[in-house]
């Protein structure tokens, strides 16, 4: 069972009431929408405040700066990943395994479609060394890697996956592939690849890696 969440507080540490939580949520939603049109380095506090018809002073009651809002959005996006982990931890036997692989690939793509702008900022900041965004990215992907590694290890112990395949290395490679393909799947249309074809192809690769079976 997940630990209880800490109550939401403003910059002074005061617990937010219903009205304040609503204002905070509108600021988060406005930032997510603006990131679809504006690069994060060009996004200003005044733009976010104007989008929800409030003032920069109100913004600063809830967030230190634009980066903090994006960080909170990235944390919210990460909350979806336990459903993917639960899917990985199910049975991979027989035809169930390939169907499960399809659902996992599809979930990755839908996750990126919902949060693409925020997740790209998260990954860019993480790659540039920002420890806050790196921690959020790790929190999202580490359970996925661990769950895949457990399935691969079980298949290796059963003799279906070659002994020289390291479960965590294979799991990390699959997580990286899934994340990258999900992030840029629309660009693959230039090569004539449809979304369904990407899901099916990636699912077969994932299924073979996890189970050692064709």
Steps between C-alpha positions, in 0.01 A plus 500: 500500500631843404596731788254784570571822314613806689245783497549768237655818636583841359845659495465608863412147613128560558269211413285581198124514531258401220507839329881522511531146367277599211720799418811286517342242269407766245860626501623146437250441218583835338871420509443161336297662222752779443786249476328356193558834325799662674847370588553480874788750481262752341214441742455780752315516829292789369383281208380227735330748733328674210370168368301446822412868540705553812819686591866396521477569873237228529720261300786553745276404789500145367819455296856626516539528122397347167735205544326402822161491326641275227659280767162456671341416164769238440430352843129479418578324172711247689195403704371310195792258485387258776225383262769406246697317771189306601454397136862379477462292814214295357528167322708483180410138423383391155295751299446713811859616481479660156166661582654637819798636307262681264321663795830612653624659177163666445505634858843656447383673183178627657698624803729704275214628289331636814812659650739542209609860560554447873684170456731643236593784737550243777734288290693797361555643848596155627751450218646843576564392859212654694476270802136586570380392156738205498343377824148532357600313184668227705192469722286446193723253314677304775189297599443419133860379462480297822172334396635411155825371653307265731313352206818462294682341794219247542518414131879468521475265798251291301753475216298705253731806503871456434719501808726782377200738487504714814139559611549860610702591191231353274224668701673837488549466126131424448390790721726736304367372168138529610550851635680621188252347256206633699652849501554512125249253359326764291823579316516136385210579270760644263622141451148372443471350849149513646429506872354148485808371318727659760303342785503156336870508411610634838276250680671208322844636596391549861338157517808326360731688739289420808409140425766378258221374275409591142 
